[in-house]
Amino acid sequence: MDKTSQEFCMLVPYDMATHVNGTGRLKASQELARAKGNAVNFPQGQGCTYIVEVQTGDRNWAGTSATVDLRLCYNQTACFVYIPDLTDFGLAGPSHKYFQRGNLDFFRILTKKNCHDVCKITIGHDNAGTSPDWYLDYVKVEAYDGSVPKFENLFVVYQWIAKGQLHLNVTHCPTIKAAAAQLAYVLPSSAI
């Protein structure tokens, strides 16, 4: 991990007994309920819990054997969390096969800083393994300050991350031009 992620992120302990159902495969609804239910890892105002939901496409060869990485950013250029191997933060535990065809996988990232509104993500992989190409439907990021929800953003992808394009930037961040236009709309013309 780079210095930023070492400073701000911690691994979340995994408790297998609460994650696995009778078939040995975690149900997405149970996993999500657990993720949201445990979002109180820090007292309010002392850190932030990010719940990241990743939906792999349900089409032939959509899953990946590569290591998936993720950056969370609060504007076009400033990323405050870098996770070189997202499975380290997976709620289904170390034996779960993440990013497989049709999987809805959940991850919990704890930071020591207050919650930032994530308006951009960079997600990709290292192109390793026997089947590295990956079809990603979407990534959803939710933030909690203690048990208080702070924001939720959906990053729609619906495309392959494969050789030639190993990382995607998906953004909802306003551009300077758009922000200026919005400001001009809000302020009376005499104030501009």
N, C-alpha and C positions, 0 to 999 in steps of 0.2 A: 504494500500500500504506500501511496505517497504520503508526505507529511500531513496534508490536510485530512485525509481519511483516518490516519493514525490518531490524530488529535481529536476528531469528532465522533468516530464510530466505535461501537463495541459489539462483539458477538453476543447473541442472545442464547442463553442455555436452552438445550433441547430436552424435552421430556417425552420420550417415546410412548409411554403408557397413555398419555392424553391425546396423542395424534393419530394412532392407527385404529381403524375399525376392524370388524371381524374378517374381512377379506385381505387385510394387510395393506390396503390402499386407502388413503385419506380422502374423505369426501370434501369437496371444495367448500360447501356451506359450513361444515364443522370447522374447517381450517380458518375460514374468514371470521366466524364467530369467536374462535379462540384468539385470533390476532387482535380483533377489536376489543375483546374482553380484557386482554392483557396490555392494553395501551396505557396503563397507569404505572409504567415503570419508573417514571420520574415524577416527583411532586410538581404540581402546576407551577410554571415559571422557572423551572430548573433544568429543562431539556425538552427534547421533542422526540416523539416516536413516529416514524414514517412507516406506513403499511403500503407495500408495493404489490400489486396484483398483475401478473403477466399471463396473457392468454396466447398460447401457441395455436396456430391454425389447425383446422381439422381437414387436412388434405394429405394426399400421399407424400411421404418423405418430408413432412413439415417439421419434425423434431430435429434437434441438433445434438451432436456429441461433443461440440466445442464448449469451451469455458466462456460463459456470458458475463460481460461487465456492464456497469451502469454508472452514469454520472447524473446527479441531480443539480439543477442550476436555477438561480433565482433571477437571472436576466440573460441576455443573449451571450454574454462572454464570461460571466462569473459562476462557476460551478463550486458548490461548497461540500459535496460528498462525492467521492470516487470509490466504487466497490469493484475491485479487479476480478472477483469471483462471487457472483450473486448467490450461488448455492450455499455459501458460508452463512448466509442470513435466512435460509429457507426454513419455513415452519414445519415442513413435513419430515425434517431430519436428514441425516447424512446418507441413509440408505435409499431414500426416495430418488427416482429418476426424474429430474426436473427437465422442463422444456421439451417434452415429448408430444407427439401429435395429439391435439385436442386438450392438452393439459391446461388447467387453470392453477397456476402456482402462486403462492403467497410468501412474502418476505417481510421481515421486521428489522428496521434499521433504527438504532438509537443514537441520538446525537446529544452532546452536552450543551449545545447552543439552543436558543429559542427557535421556534418554528419559522421557516422561510416558506413563502408561497412558491412552489416549484412551477415555473412556467416553461421550462425547457428540460428535456432529457437527452442524453446521448446513450444509446444502447447498441451493443454489438457483441462480437465474439472474436476469438483468437484463430479461427479457421483450423482448429486442431481436431483430431479424431477421424474416424472412418466416414462420418456423415455430418460435416460441419454446417452445411447450408441449413437455414432456419426460416420458416415462414411465421412471422409474428403478426398477430391480429391487433393487439393493443396492450398498453401499459396504463394502469391506473395508480395514482399516488394520492394517499390520504395522510394528513398530518394530525397529530393529537398532542395537545399540551396537557399533560396529565390525562384525564379522561375526557377533556373538552375537545371536540372536533374543531380544527382550525380551517382546513380547506380540503378540497378534493378536486383533482384534475385528471381528465381522461386524455391520453395521448394515442390517437388512432393511427395505426401503421398500415395494416393489410398489405404487406409486401415481403419479399424475400430479402434476407440479409445473407449474402453469399459472396463468393470470390468476386473481387472487383469493388465491392461496397460492403466492407465488414462492419461499419458503424453507421447508424442513422441519427441525425439530429431531428427531433420533433419538438416544435416550439409553439407556444401560445403567447410568448412575450411580446409586448407592444414595441414597435419600432419607435425611434425618436420622432419620425414624421407623424406617425399615428398618434402618439402621445401629445404632440403639439397641436394637432388638429382637434383632438378631444378637449384640450385645455381651451382652445379658441372657441369651441362650441359652448363650453360651460361658463366662461367669463363673459360679462357684458362687453360689447364692442368698445365702450368708452374706457375699459380697463386694459385694453390691449395696446 
